Amino acid sequence: MNGDLKKLIRDVPDFPKPGIVFKDITPLLADPGGLKRVIQIFADRFASLKIDKVVGVESRGFVFGAPLAVEWGVGFVPIRKSGKLPWTKVTEEYTLEYGRDRIEMHADAVAVGERVLVVDDLLATGGTVSAVCRLLESQKAVVAGLAFVVELDFLKGREKLTSREIYSILHYK
């Protein structure tokens, strides 16, 4: 059944640079049945975790996280790239292969002890989502799980996320 979803992921060779095959989820987003199926898979898979808030990682994590929050009747928290949020915020810096970057969220986005599910479209090297977990835990939230539409297994991002509940719908070896 998930094979049908895989057919909605387009390979774009040499993007954003030569040698990289970009996994384009826009055909999945354009397919109402496929999009609904992804949200339902996540809702079913994590239903027992008693989630208080869904956290979406900029920007494609918003597309999957917000409808999931609506499905469960819980709040949604956007994690943004630096400089995008208008109010008091907390930040976390992390390393990329070509430098450093920073993510942020509003300081009042999560409360102490709230159980959160982090949602993003893709798990690659794990650097961004590791920073997201550190940021949430610095505010004393509990990262109950991590949900991804696509996981690039060969980049071993899962190894940076030991002792985490991780679920990816589609895997690429």
C-alpha positions as CSV (number, residue, x, y, z in Angstrom):
1,M,0.0,0.0,0.0
2,N,2.9,2.4,0.8
3,G,4.2,1.5,-2.7
4,D,1.4,3.6,-4.1
5,L,2.7,6.6,-2.1
6,K,6.2,5.9,-3.4
7,K,4.9,6.4,-7.0
8,L,4.0,9.9,-5.9
9,I,7.6,10.9,-5.1
10,R,9.5,12.3,-8.0
11,D,13.2,12.0,-8.4
12,V,14.9,15.1,-9.6
13,P,18.6,14.4,-10.6
14,D,21.4,16.9,-9.9
15,F,19.3,19.1,-7.6
16,P,20.3,21.2,-5.7
17,K,23.8,20.3,-6.9
18,P,25.3,17.7,-9.2
19,G,25.3,14.1,-7.9
20,I,22.2,14.6,-5.6
21,V,18.9,13.0,-6.4
22,F,16.2,15.2,-4.8
23,K,13.1,13.4,-3.6
24,D,10.3,15.8,-4.7
25,I,7.1,15.4,-2.6
26,T,5.1,17.9,-4.6
27,P,3.3,15.2,-6.7
28,L,2.2,13.6,-3.4
29,L,1.0,17.0,-2.1
30,A,-1.0,17.4,-5.3
31,D,-2.7,14.1,-4.9
32,P,-5.6,14.4,-2.4
33,G,-5.8,10.7,-1.7
34,G,-2.0,10.4,-1.2
35,L,-1.9,13.4,1.1
36,K,-4.8,12.1,3.2
37,R,-3.2,8.7,3.4
38,V,0.0,10.1,4.8
39,I,-1.9,12.0,7.5
40,Q,-3.9,8.9,8.4
41,I,-0.8,6.7,8.6
42,F,0.8,9.2,11.0
43,A,-2.5,9.5,13.0
44,D,-2.8,5.8,13.3
45,R,0.8,5.1,14.0
46,F,1.2,7.6,16.9
47,A,-2.4,7.6,18.3
48,S,-1.4,5.8,21.5
49,L,1.3,8.3,22.5
50,K,-1.1,10.9,23.9
51,I,0.4,13.9,22.0
52,D,-0.2,17.4,23.3
53,K,1.2,19.3,20.4
54,V,2.4,18.5,16.9
55,V,5.6,20.2,15.9
56,G,6.2,20.9,12.2
57,V,9.7,21.6,10.8
58,E,9.9,24.4,8.2
59,S,8.6,24.2,5.7
60,R,7.3,20.9,4.4
61,G,6.7,19.6,8.0
62,F,4.0,22.3,8.2
63,V,2.1,20.6,5.4
64,F,1.9,17.3,7.2
65,G,2.0,18.5,10.8
66,A,-0.9,21.0,10.8
67,P,-3.5,18.6,9.4
68,L,-2.3,15.9,11.9
69,A,-2.8,18.4,14.7
70,V,-6.3,19.1,13.4
71,E,-7.0,15.4,13.2
72,W,-6.1,14.9,16.8
73,G,-7.5,18.2,18.1
74,V,-4.2,19.4,19.5
75,G,-2.1,22.5,18.9
76,F,0.5,23.0,16.2
77,V,4.0,24.4,16.7
78,P,6.0,25.7,13.8
79,I,9.8,25.4,14.0
80,R,11.2,28.1,11.7
81,K,14.5,29.1,10.2
82,S,16.2,32.0,11.9
83,G,14.6,35.4,11.5
84,K,11.1,34.3,10.5
85,L,9.3,34.5,13.9
86,P,7.9,37.9,15.2
87,W,7.8,37.3,18.9
88,T,10.1,36.3,21.8
89,K,11.9,33.1,20.6
90,V,14.3,30.4,21.6
91,T,17.0,29.2,19.2
92,E,19.2,26.2,18.5
93,E,22.2,26.3,16.2
94,Y,23.4,23.2,14.3
95,T,26.0,22.2,11.8
96,L,25.5,21.6,8.1
97,E,28.0,20.1,5.7
98,Y,28.7,23.6,4.4
99,G,28.4,25.7,7.6
100,R,26.0,26.4,10.4
101,D,22.3,27.2,10.6
102,R,19.8,28.1,13.3
103,I,16.2,27.2,14.0
104,E,13.8,28.9,16.3
105,M,10.4,28.7,17.9
106,H,8.3,31.0,20.1
107,A,9.4,30.8,23.7
108,D,5.8,30.0,24.8
109,A,5.2,27.4,22.1
110,V,5.5,24.4,24.4
111,A,4.9,24.0,28.1
112,V,6.9,21.9,30.6
113,G,6.1,18.3,30.2
114,E,4.0,18.6,27.0
115,R,4.4,15.5,24.8
116,V,5.2,16.5,21.2
117,L,5.4,14.7,17.9
118,V,7.9,16.2,15.5
119,V,6.8,15.9,11.8
120,D,8.9,16.6,8.7
121,D,8.9,15.4,5.1
122,L,12.4,13.9,5.0
123,L,15.0,12.3,7.3
124,A,18.4,12.6,5.7
125,T,21.5,13.2,7.9
126,G,19.5,13.9,11.0
127,G,21.1,17.2,11.8
128,T,18.1,19.4,11.6
129,V,15.8,17.1,13.5
130,S,18.5,16.6,16.2
131,A,18.5,20.4,16.7
132,V,14.7,20.4,16.8
133,C,14.8,17.8,19.6
134,R,17.4,19.8,21.6
135,L,15.4,23.0,21.2
136,L,12.2,21.3,22.4
137,E,13.9,19.6,25.3
138,S,15.6,22.8,26.3
139,Q,12.0,24.0,27.0
140,K,11.3,20.8,29.0
141,A,8.9,19.4,26.4
142,V,9.0,15.6,25.9
143,V,9.7,14.5,22.3
144,A,7.4,11.5,22.2
145,G,8.1,10.6,18.5
146,L,9.5,11.6,15.2
147,A,7.5,11.2,12.0
148,F,8.8,11.4,8.4
149,V,7.3,10.8,5.1
150,V,10.6,9.8,3.5
151,E,13.8,8.4,5.0
152,L,17.1,8.3,3.0
153,D,18.5,5.2,4.8
154,F,21.9,5.5,3.2
155,L,22.6,8.8,4.9
156,K,22.1,7.2,8.4
157,G,20.3,10.1,10.0
158,R,18.6,7.7,12.3
159,E,21.9,7.0,14.0
160,K,21.9,10.6,15.4
161,L,18.5,10.0,16.9
162,T,19.2,7.0,19.2
163,S,16.6,6.2,21.8
164,R,13.9,8.1,19.8
165,E,10.6,6.7,18.6
166,I,11.1,7.1,14.8
167,Y,8.7,6.2,12.0
168,S,9.2,6.8,8.3
169,I,6.6,5.8,5.8
170,L,8.9,5.4,2.8
171,H,12.5,4.3,2.8
172,Y,15.2,4.7,0.1
173,K,18.2,2.4,0.5
